[in-house]
């Protein structure tokens, strides 16, 4: 949920940057989602975020994950990936 909230807040901040013509909202819109994700990785999942090594892939994965959450298909995706790849391991 941290990832979803962070990503949605990020999109809201980017939209606010356009609507209110506040360029600093763009920076906040990029930093807030990563902050939420990093908090989740370090304190909930206890693993290392992919954004350190692959920031673009990390961002794209968050966008896909939020789309799956919003359309109610995230559980199905988790089951699909778990079956095809086996259990996830922490770094």
N, C-alpha and C positions, 0 to 999 in steps of 0.2 A: 504494500500500500504506500510505503514511502516513495517508491519510484513513481507510482501513478500520481500521487499528490504533487510531487515535485515537478513532474512533466507538465501537468495541467496548469500549475501556477506559472511555470515558465512560459507556456503559450499565452496565458492571460497577460503576463507582463509584456510580452512582445506585441500583443494586440493593443495594450494600453500605450505602448511607445508610439504606435501609429496614430491612435485616436487622439491622444493628448500631446503628441509631438514632443515627447520627452526622451531624448536619446539615451539617457542613463538607464531607462527601463530596459533597453536592449541588453546592457551588461548584466543587469539583475536577472533578466529572462534567461540568460545563458548560465549564470552562476548558481541560481537557486535550485534548479533541477539536480545539478551535480552535488550540491550540498546535501539535499535530501537523500540522494542515492548513496553517497559516502557514509552518511550517518547509518543508513540501513545496512550497508556492507560491513562496517566496522563494529557496530553495536548489536545488530540483530542477526545477520547472517554469518558474521565472524569470518569473512573472506576478503580478498583483495579485489577492488573494483577493476573491471576491464578498462575503464577510462584512462588509467595510467599508461597502458600500453597501446590501446586502440580507441582513442577518443571518438572518432567518427562512427566506428562499428558500435560502440557503447551507446551513442546517441540514437543511432538507427534502431538498435534493439529496444531501447526504452520507448521509442515511438510505436514500434510494433506491439510491444507488451501492453501499452496503454490502450491501443486500438482493440486488442484482444479482450482486455478487462472491460472496456466500455460496451463491447458487443456480446459479452457473456461467454466468450470462447476460450478464456485463459486456462480453465481447468482441463479442457479437451487438449489444448496445446501442451500443457505440462505432461499429461498422460502420454501423448504421442511421442514426445521427446524422451521421456523416461523409458519407455518401452524400446525405442530404437537405439538409445545410447547407453542405457543402464543408469544406475544411480549417479548423481552428481557428486563430485569430490571437492572439498575445500582446499584452497592453496595455503 
